[in-house]
């Protein structure tokens, strides 16, 4: 799941290297989900046709709600800020 800083970093790296967009697509094809908070896309005015975030399934309304769903499935959550 990507919040504001994660989205900003991914977009910056993608602007520097077109290969990043290809790698994101490759990961998606392998089943990796890159979830992005809808509020971040709206707040940063990122278009839904942005190649990094165009998959509707990747857009989640709330990070907290998604974390709760994942924890109910007994999945562990890693927080990069800790």
Buried (B, 14 or more C-beta within 10 A) or exposed (E): BBBEEBBBEBBEBBEEEEEBBEEBBEEBEEEEEBBBBBBBBEEEEBEEEBEBBEBEEBBBEEBEEBBEEBEEEEEEEEEEEE
